[in-house]
C-alpha cells in the first residue's frame, strides 16, 4: 500500500532548501513585539505562555517547530513564498496556526505586487493564494483563512494601497480572534469534562496546543483551563509517530507552564486506559465534516477506538472554522501523504532495511459515533448537533 517506495525513492518535494528570503533569529522575543494587544485579546501575556506567530516591524516571525524541543528559535518570514515553504515543511503547523500563517502569507504576497491597477493586482493575488492553498490539503483552516482574505480583497473598492492595508488588518484580525477563540474553547471544554475524580488525567494525541494555534491551544486549551481551575492532575501525551509532535511539542509546552506531563508511546494508550490511568481524552482536529467525522493526526482513530472500549469520554476541541459543512462525512476529507523519510529515518539513522515500501498518511478520520462531544468557541456539541453550532455562529 502506498506505492513502490524505498530509501532512494526520490520523493518530489517542492522545497529542497531554505528560501533565500528567510532569516533565522536565535533569540526569543519580548512582550513588546507581540501583535496581540490588550484590545485584541483577553488572554494575559505571561513569561511562560507560547505564541508561535508574531507580527512585528512588518515581518512575520514563527517559532521553528522543527527545532523544538532542543532549540527555541524563530524564523523571519518576509515573502509569500517563504510562508508557503514554512507551512509545507511544518515550521508552522496545526490547523488554526496554519490559517493565521496563510492569512499573513496573503498579505506578504500583496505587499510584493507592484501595480496600481486593481484588476492586475487581484489576478496576481490569486496566484499567491493558489501557492498557499497547495501547501497542505487536509487542514481546512488554511482554505478558510485564504477565502476570508480574498473576500476582503474583492470587496474592497478603494485603491490598491488601501486594499493592501485592509488585507493586513484582516490578517491581524484572524490572528487576534484565534487566541480569543482558543480561550473560549478551553473554558467550554472545562465545563464538559468528567466531574469525577476531582483532578483528572487527560490523554492527548499530537499537539493541539499554543504551538498549533495563535496561542493557548484547542485540546491543550482545555488542559490549560483545567490546570488553572485545579481540575487537572496530569497530562498523558502520546508521542505521535512519525513526527513525534506529542513527545516534542506537547511535552515542551507542558514543561513551559509546569503542567505535569507523562509521555507514552502510541501503542501504550489502550494499556494505560485499562490500568485506570486515563479519565478523558481530548484531541484537536484538522477538518471536521458536517456529520462530526473528524480528521486529525494519524493515530487519533486508534485512540478513539480504545477510549470507546474502556468507556472513557473522547472529546474533539476545535474552532468552528475547522468544521467543513460542505462535506457530508469524513470520506470526503482529503488526506495528505507525506515524505516516507519521516517513517524510516531519525536524524542520520536509518531504521529499516532497503527495499521496504512505505505508506505515510498524515491524518486519519475518527467516525462521529466514537466522539463524545466537539468542543467549540460556541459551546460543546454532540456530533449530530453540529448544525446548531453553525446557527449560533451566524447569530
C-alpha positions in Angstrom: 0.0 0.0 0.0 1.2 3.5 -0.7 3.1 2.5 -3.9 6.6 1.5 -4.6 8.9 3.4 -2.3 12.3 2.7 -0.8 15.1 4.7 0.8 16.0 6.0 -2.6 12.5 6.6 -3.9 13.1 10.3 -4.9 10.1 11.8 -3.2 9.1 15.0 -5.0 9.3 17.9 -2.5 8.5 21.4 -3.5 11.4 22.8 -1.4 14.7 21.1 -1.1 16.5 24.0 0.6 15.7 27.0 2.7 14.5 30.0 0.6 16.9 32.9 0.4 14.4 35.3 1.8 14.3 33.5 5.2 16.3 34.7 8.1 16.8 32.9 11.4 16.8 34.5 14.9 18.4 32.6 17.7 16.9 34.7 20.4 13.3 34.9 21.6 11.1 38.0 21.5 10.0 40.1 24.4 6.3 41.0 25.0 6.6 44.4 23.2 6.9 42.6 19.9 3.5 40.8 20.2 0.9 41.9 17.8 -1.8 40.8 20.3 -2.6 43.8 22.4 -5.0 44.1 25.4 -7.6 45.4 23.0 -7.3 42.4 20.7 -7.1 39.7 23.4 -8.5 38.9 26.8 -5.7 36.5 27.4 -3.0 37.9 29.7 0.6 37.5 28.5 3.0 35.7 30.8 6.6 34.7 30.7 5.7 31.1 30.1 2.9 31.4 27.5 3.8 30.4 24.0 3.0 32.5 20.9 4.1 30.7 17.7 3.3 33.5 15.3 4.4 37.1 15.9 3.9 40.2 13.7 6.4 42.9 14.3 8.2 45.5 12.1 6.3 44.5 9.0 7.6 40.9 9.4 6.1 37.6 10.5 8.3 35.6 12.9 7.5 32.0 13.5 8.8 29.6 16.2 10.6 27.0 14.2 8.8 23.9 15.5 11.1 21.5 13.6 13.8 22.5 16.1 11.9 22.0 19.3 12.4 20.9 22.0 16.2 21.2 21.7 16.3 24.7 20.2 13.9 27.6 20.8 14.4 29.8 17.7 12.4 31.9 15.3 12.3 32.2 11.6 11.6 35.5 10.0 9.2 35.4 7.0 9.3 38.3 4.5 7.6 36.9 1.4 4.6 34.8 0.5 6.9 32.1 -1.0 8.7 31.9 2.4 5.4 31.4 4.2 4.4 28.6 1.8 7.7 26.9 2.5 7.2 27.3 6.3 3.8 25.7 6.1 4.8 22.9 3.8 7.9 22.0 5.9 5.9 22.2 9.2 8.0 25.1 10.7 4.5 26.3 11.5 1.8 23.5 11.9 -1.6 22.9 13.4 -4.7 23.8 11.6 -5.5 27.1 13.3 -1.9 28.3 13.2 -1.7 27.4 9.5 -4.7 29.5 8.9 -3.2 32.5 10.7 0.1 32.0 8.8 -1.7 31.7 5.5 -3.5 35.0 6.2 -0.2 36.8 6.7 1.1 35.0 3.6 -1.6 36.6 1.5 -0.7 40.0 2.9 3.0 39.5 2.3 2.2 38.5 -1.3 0.0 41.5 -1.7 2.8 43.7 -0.4 5.1 42.4 -3.1 2.8 43.2 -6.0 3.8 46.5 -7.6 0.9 47.8 -9.6 -1.8 50.4 -9.1 -4.2 48.6 -11.4 -6.8 46.8 -9.3 -7.6 44.1 -11.8 -4.0 43.2 -12.4 -3.4 43.2 -8.6 -6.3 40.8 -8.0 -5.1 38.4 -10.7 -1.6 38.3 -9.2 -3.0 37.9 -5.7 -4.9 34.8 -6.9 -1.6 33.3 -7.8 -0.3 34.0 -4.3 -3.5 32.4 -2.9 -3.1 29.3 -5.1 0.5 28.8 -3.9 -0.6 28.9 -0.3 -3.5 26.6 -1.0 -1.2 24.0 -2.5 0.9 23.6 0.7 -1.2 21.2 2.8 -4.6 19.7 1.7 -6.2 18.5 4.9 -6.3 21.5 7.3 -9.5 23.4 6.3 -8.4 26.5 8.3 -5.8 27.1 5.6 -8.6 27.4 3.0 -10.9 29.3 5.3 -8.3 31.9 6.1 -7.3 32.3 2.4 -11.0 32.7 1.4 -11.6 35.3 4.1 -8.5 37.3 2.9 -9.6 37.0 -0.7 -13.1 38.1 0.2 -11.6 41.2 1.7 -9.6 41.9 -1.5 -12.6 41.6 -3.8 -15.0 43.5 -1.6 -12.6 46.5 -1.1 -13.3 49.1 -3.7 -10.6 51.6 -2.8 -7.1 52.0 -4.2 -4.6 49.2 -4.3 -2.8 50.8 -1.4 -6.0 50.9 0.7 -6.6 47.3 -0.3 -3.2 46.2 1.0 -3.9 47.9 4.3 -7.2 46.2 4.6 -5.6 42.8 4.0 -3.1 43.4 6.8 -5.9 44.4 9.1 -7.9 41.2 8.2 -4.8 39.1 8.8 -4.3 40.7 12.2 -8.0 40.2 13.0 -7.7 36.5 12.2 -4.6 36.3 14.4 -6.3 38.0 17.4 -9.6 36.2 17.0 -7.9 32.8 17.1 -6.4 33.5 20.5 -9.8 34.5 21.9 -11.4 31.5 20.3 -8.9 29.2 21.9 -9.6 30.7 25.4 -13.3 30.1 24.8 -12.7 26.5 23.7 -10.6 25.9 26.8 -13.3 27.2 29.1 -16.1 25.4 27.3 -14.2 22.2 27.5 -13.6 22.5 31.2 -17.4 22.6 31.6 -18.0 19.2 30.0 -15.0 17.3 31.5 -16.0 14.4 33.9 -16.8 15.7 37.4 -15.1 12.7 39.0 -12.4 12.4 40.0 -11.9 16.0 41.1 -8.4 16.0 39.5 -8.3 14.4 36.1 -5.6 12.8 34.0 -6.2 13.7 30.3 -4.7 11.9 27.3 -4.0 13.9 24.2 -2.6 13.0 20.8 -0.3 15.0 18.6 0.0 18.7 19.5 -3.2 20.9 19.6 -1.7 23.4 21.9 -0.4 27.0 21.7 2.1 25.9 19.0 -0.8 24.8 16.8 -2.8 28.0 17.2 -2.3 31.7 17.8 -1.7 30.7 21.4 -3.4 28.8 24.3 -4.4 25.9 22.1 -7.5 23.9 21.5 -7.1 20.5 23.1 -4.3 21.9 25.3 -6.5 24.9 25.8 -8.9 22.6 27.6 -5.9 21.2 29.6 -4.7 24.8 30.5 -8.2 25.8 31.7 -8.4 22.6 33.8 -5.0 23.2 35.2 -5.9 26.8 36.0 -9.0 25.7 37.9 -7.3 22.9 39.8 -9.1 20.1 37.9 -6.0 18.6 36.3 -3.7 16.1 37.9 -1.6 15.1 34.8 -1.4 15.1 31.0 -0.6 11.9 29.2 0.9 12.7 25.8 1.1 10.2 23.0 4.5 10.6 21.4 2.6 10.6 18.0 4.7 8.9 15.4 6.2 9.5 12.9 7.0 13.2 13.6 6.6 12.9 17.4 4.6 16.1 17.9 3.4 14.8 21.3 6.8 14.0 22.6 8.5 17.0 21.2 5.8 19.8 21.3 3.0 18.9 23.7 5.5 17.8 26.3 7.6 21.0 25.7 4.5 23.2 26.2 3.5 21.5 29.4 7.1 21.9 30.7 7.0 25.6 30.0 3.9 26.0 32.2 4.9 23.4 34.8 1.9 21.2 33.9 2.7 17.6 35.0 3.1 15.5 31.8 3.9 11.9 31.1 5.0 10.9 27.5 3.9 7.4 26.3 4.4 5.6 23.0 1.3 5.5 20.8 0.8 1.8 21.4 0.7 2.2 25.2 -2.6 4.2 25.2 -5.0 1.3 25.5 -2.9 -0.3 28.3 -3.0 3.0 30.2 -6.7 3.2 29.8 -7.2 -0.4 31.1 -5.0 0.4 34.1 -7.3 3.3 35.0 -4.7 6.0 34.3 -6.8 8.0 31.9 -10.0 9.8 32.7 -10.7 11.6 29.5 -9.2 12.1 26.0 -9.0 15.5 24.4 -7.6 15.9 20.8 -7.6 18.7 18.2 -8.8 18.5 14.6 -7.6 19.5 11.2 -11.0 19.1 9.5 -14.5 18.1 10.7 -17.2 17.1 8.3 -20.8 18.2 8.8 -21.8 14.9 10.5 -18.9 15.2 13.0 -16.4 12.8 11.4 -13.1 14.3 12.4 -9.7 14.2 10.6 -6.8 14.6 13.0 -3.2 13.4 13.2 -2.7 9.8 12.2 -3.3 7.5 15.2 -6.2 9.5 16.6 -8.7 6.9 15.3 -6.9 4.2 17.2 -7.1 6.2 20.4 -10.8 6.8 19.9 -11.5 3.1 19.5 -9.6 2.3 22.7 -11.4 5.1 24.6 -14.8 3.7 23.4 -13.8 0.2 24.5 -12.9 1.5 28.0 -15.9 3.8 28.4 -13.6 6.9 28.5 -15.1 10.1 27.1 -13.4 11.2 23.9 -13.5 14.9 23.1 -12.5 16.9 20.0 -11.6 20.5 20.6 -11.6 22.8 17.6 -12.8 26.2 16.3 -15.8 26.4 14.1 -13.6 27.4 11.3 -12.3 23.8 11.3 -15.8 22.5 10.6 -16.3 22.0 6.8 -20.1 22.0 6.4 -19.7 21.5 2.7 -18.6 17.9 3.4 -21.3 15.5 4.4 -19.0 13.0 6.0 -15.4 12.1 6.6 -15.0 10.0 3.5 -14.8 13.3 1.6 -11.9 14.7 3.6 -8.6 14.7 1.6 -5.8 13.0 3.4 -2.3 14.3 3.0 0.5 11.8 2.4 4.0 12.9 3.4 7.6 12.0 2.7 8.3 8.4 3.8 11.6 9.5 5.3 9.5 10.6 8.3 9.0 6.9 9.0 12.3 5.3 8.3 14.9 7.9 9.2 15.6 9.7 12.5 18.4 12.2 12.2 21.1 10.3 10.3 19.9 6.9 11.4 18.1 4.6 9.0 15.6 2.4 10.9 14.6 -0.2 8.3 16.3 -2.3 5.6 16.5 -1.2 2.0 13.8 -2.3 -0.4 10.9 -1.7 2.1 7.7 0.0 0.9 6.1 2.8 3.0 2.7 4.4 3.5 2.7 7.7 5.4 -0.7 9.3 5.6 -0.5 12.3 7.9 -4.1 12.1 9.2 -6.9 9.6 9.8 -10.6 10.1 10.2 -12.4 9.3 13.5 -16.1 8.4 13.0 -18.6 10.7 14.7 -20.0 7.8 16.8 -16.7 7.5 18.7 -16.8 11.2 19.7 -18.5 12.2 22.9 -18.6 15.9 22.1 -17.0 18.5 19.8 -15.9 21.5 21.9 -16.0 24.8 20.0 -15.9 28.5 21.0 -19.7 28.5 21.0 -20.0 25.5 23.3 -19.7 21.7 23.3 -22.0 19.8 20.8 -22.7 16.2 20.1 -21.5 15.5 16.6 -25.1 15.2 15.4 -25.8 18.7 16.7 -23.0 20.5 14.8 -25.6 22.3 12.7 -26.7 24.1 15.9 -23.2 25.5 16.3 -23.3 26.9 12.8 -26.6 28.7 13.7 -25.1 30.1 16.8 -22.1 31.3 14.9 -24.4 33.1 12.4 -26.2 34.8 15.3 
